[in-house]
Amino acid sequence: MHKSIRAAFAATIFSVAATTGVLAADKIVDKIHFLIPGGPGGGWDGTARGTGEALTKAGILGQATFENMSGGGGGKAIAHLIEVKDEGMLMVNSTPIVIRSLQKVFPQSFRDLTPIAGTIGDYAAFVVNKDSKIADFKGLLDAYDANPTKVAIGGGSVAGGMDHLVAALVMKKAGADPTKVKYIPYDAGGKAMAGLLSGEIQALSTGFGEAIELARQGEVRILCVTSNAALSASPDTPTCDKAGAPGAEFVNWRGFFAAPGLSDAKKTAYQNSLAAMYSTAEWKTVRDRNGWVDIFNKGDDFVKFLENQEAQIGGLMRELGFL
Amino acid sequence: MLEGIIIGLTTAITPMNLVFVIVGCLVGTFIGMLPGLGPMSAIALMIPIAASLEPSAGIILMAAVYYGAIFGGSTSSILINAPGVASTVATSFDGYPMAKAGKAGKALAIAAYSSFSGGVIAALFLIIAAPFLASVSLSFQSTDYFALMVLGLVSVAAFAGSGGVVKALLMTVIGLMLSTVGTDQTQGIPRFTLGMIDLIDGISFLLLVMATFALSEALMAILKPKNDEDRMKEKDASQNLGSMAVSKEEVQEMVPVIGRSSVLGFLVGVLPGAGATIASFLAYGTEQRIAGAKKGAEFGKGSVRGLSAPETANNAAATGSFVPLLTLGIPGSGTTAIMLGALIGYGIQPGPRLYIDQPEVFWSVIVSMWIGNIVLLILNLPLIPYIARVLAIPSRFLLPFILFFSLIGVYFVSFNTFDIQLMVIFAIAAVTLRLLDFPMAPMILGFILGGMMEENLRRALLINNDSWSFLWERELTLIILGLAVAALFVPVIVPFVRRYKKQAEKAGDNE
């Protein structure tokens, strides 16, 4: 994981530097049809619509259209993209495409598509209620060591899903037994947050972006975040690495995929338009209001990153008995 | 507070914004009428347009579309028994029989009045109690939600229909069983999918309700053609199809129902894990129980109360769901999740400080709810006679239209031909069961509540290390379960007690 994130950031700096020559107002692509593998209102939906909005408002993209296609844990949209082979279509996806193809939820993997680029990331965070006796990550570890069955950790995915895996990863890096994590699944991040505030779970494994606003308003406390350095959005929150789980780094990336067999010209056009987006004011507005982190990571680097993540998550899932 | 309302009014009422309200209501009503497109998709469709407007105009447009879509959804469930969204299923129980009896205009009018009152009253509660209720809404834990689902299921007796309680229970169990198909929400393991990828996400609600309600209704009409006498009667009735006249007595019946259902609906809507569907079922069940033997027996056959209760409650609940959204930024439903996205899009971050930091936003949201409701009522009342005339279409044209409409509606949501095959299978099964007098409503209820009930129960068990003690150790859970037990047994016991009392009185008189 370590290396893959570093690689991702190196790639970010490199590619942003390489594309600063492009003027923000130049139109690069006429039309993109964004395919969203989940329902309206979710993380994928926000990413696709936010990216489409920034691209069109900045004048890089002529027109953005959106289509929600939920089903098969995202598998339906993947199958659809492969079947129609529409060059004008970009599917948004994220870490779950790796997890779910490992779980064999759907038979395809990212290898069956044309990976365009990873565009944004959200770090994971451990969160407790403002009234919690657990003051910091060490407190959480102490409680966990004392009796793991009394530390219910919730998350917005099923058992064996991303939030669970992150919780297990951090516990493992902290030297605790990852198989003992008492994970409580909710069907959405918002409901998991409501569960934390109701006091039925002791801690929450969630996206940093989903927790930061309630933390700012004093409703919850973020114990640590899985980035490799403190984040500017919350400089006082320690990284899990520093807080007692050395090497516990994780980024939930989101990015775009096109149909298999996409022409190189089209692929480059997509990558250039996304690269040009980062320096625009429109993108900064969208990014900041969602608490996203830029991680531009295109083409072969993106594929390498996906392979690394697959190996990392696969190992953890085997250890936890999910594979 | 008055100051806040004035701020809200001055931002909301400009000629341009009023145009947005009117357009939004019309578009929303139209979208809502199409099966498969509910408030959620209507708002999602509006976001690109709303995003280009200034915040208050955008919020007003979305609120208008939202209420329009809710109203539109009721229309299709009343006229052709095709509830496009789960929260209007209960509306069809009495709305459709009423429309079939030739009182479509009246049914639509009652639905419009009830929705309007539910929305407006709930918006009032929102102003008064939002900050206080925010903390209440968060005190609900998984065990309490489980108990609430049990309470909802208990109201199944209210939907027994002519087949009796045993058949209703059997159908509820079938509904519960169907809800277990697909990936289980706790362990992520596929269940009963027969190895088919199309079943991994389970059976969609829309598919099931369209097959068992709309399709089977249309097929039944073909299988059991009406005799001449009925046809004559229907012809007479259709003369007044568009009439919206509601008698004084009916208004008197509606007023207390609206009062109770808006409170109930609002409170249930405030809970992030419950929502408008459960609110509508609970309101329907409650009203049936307290209506008394004579009025209660009218439920399911075109009762004014049975139509008014769920319509009021689902609108009140929709408004109630804004409490956790605005005060904590927690979306309780798909619709509020989209609303949250849109608000954040305007740089508005809902949370405990919204009320204090950006009062103009808070108030313009609430005022736009009122305006949306009022404009909707004004716009739709004159349209009702025309909408109701749909039923005057001869059945040889109307029935194929309904079949087409339902199949296409389901297909357009998933773009999956497997869904059409599954629908046909369900429709055939439903027709067979209906010919044997099995009611469909309890199955839908079991299906809707089953998933949530299982999820909350299993979560509660996980948290409590597989001990069931939370059922009696947690007060709130115990109270709700107690209500469920009472709802189940009081109607059985009361007649006995009455009889016993009467006999005792008689015995007393004799002495």
HADDOCK unambig.tbl for C-alpha pairs under 7 A between the chains (distance, minus, plus):
assign (segid A and resid 40 and name CA) (segid B and resid 44 and name CA) 6.55 0.50 0.50
assign (segid A and resid 40 and name CA) (segid B and resid 338 and name CA) 6.61 0.50 0.50
assign (segid A and resid 41 and name CA) (segid B and resid 334 and name CA) 6.67 0.50 0.50
assign (segid A and resid 41 and name CA) (segid B and resid 337 and name CA) 5.27 0.50 0.50
assign (segid A and resid 41 and name CA) (segid B and resid 338 and name CA) 4.59 0.50 0.50
assign (segid A and resid 41 and name CA) (segid B and resid 341 and name CA) 6.62 0.50 0.50
assign (segid A and resid 69 and name CA) (segid B and resid 414 and name CA) 6.83 0.50 0.50
assign (segid A and resid 71 and name CA) (segid B and resid 201 and name CA) 5.71 0.50 0.50
assign (segid A and resid 72 and name CA) (segid B and resid 197 and name CA) 6.29 0.50 0.50
assign (segid A and resid 72 and name CA) (segid B and resid 198 and name CA) 6.69 0.50 0.50
assign (segid A and resid 72 and name CA) (segid B and resid 200 and name CA) 5.25 0.50 0.50
assign (segid A and resid 72 and name CA) (segid B and resid 201 and name CA) 5.36 0.50 0.50
assign (segid A and resid 73 and name CA) (segid B and resid 201 and name CA) 6.87 0.50 0.50
assign (segid A and resid 152 and name CA) (segid B and resid 463 and name CA) 6.37 0.50 0.50
assign (segid A and resid 158 and name CA) (segid B and resid 185 and name CA) 6.06 0.50 0.50
assign (segid A and resid 158 and name CA) (segid B and resid 186 and name CA) 5.31 0.50 0.50
assign (segid A and resid 158 and name CA) (segid B and resid 187 and name CA) 5.68 0.50 0.50
assign (segid A and resid 158 and name CA) (segid B and resid 188 and name CA) 5.43 0.50 0.50
assign (segid A and resid 159 and name CA) (segid B and resid 186 and name CA) 6.11 0.50 0.50
assign (segid A and resid 159 and name CA) (segid B and resid 187 and name CA) 4.90 0.50 0.50
assign (segid A and resid 159 and name CA) (segid B and resid 188 and name CA) 6.36 0.50 0.50
assign (segid A and resid 184 and name CA) (segid B and resid 459 and name CA) 6.38 0.50 0.50
assign (segid A and resid 184 and name CA) (segid B and resid 462 and name CA) 6.73 0.50 0.50
assign (segid A and resid 184 and name CA) (segid B and resid 463 and name CA) 6.94 0.50 0.50
assign (segid A and resid 185 and name CA) (segid B and resid 186 and name CA) 5.86 0.50 0.50
assign (segid A and resid 187 and name CA) (segid B and resid 185 and name CA) 6.75 0.50 0.50
assign (segid A and resid 190 and name CA) (segid B and resid 330 and name CA) 5.58 0.50 0.50
assign (segid A and resid 190 and name CA) (segid B and resid 331 and name CA) 6.20 0.50 0.50
assign (segid A and resid 194 and name CA) (segid B and resid 138 and name CA) 6.21 0.50 0.50
assign (segid A and resid 195 and name CA) (segid B and resid 141 and name CA) 6.56 0.50 0.50
assign (segid A and resid 197 and name CA) (segid B and resid 138 and name CA) 6.26 0.50 0.50
assign (segid A and resid 198 and name CA) (segid B and resid 138 and name CA) 4.96 0.50 0.50
assign (segid A and resid 198 and name CA) (segid B and resid 139 and name CA) 4.87 0.50 0.50
assign (segid A and resid 198 and name CA) (segid B and resid 140 and name CA) 6.27 0.50 0.50
assign (segid A and resid 198 and name CA) (segid B and resid 141 and name CA) 6.04 0.50 0.50
assign (segid A and resid 200 and name CA) (segid B and resid 141 and name CA) 6.20 0.50 0.50
assign (segid A and resid 289 and name CA) (segid B and resid 344 and name CA) 6.73 0.50 0.50
assign (segid A and resid 289 and name CA) (segid B and resid 347 and name CA) 6.51 0.50 0.50
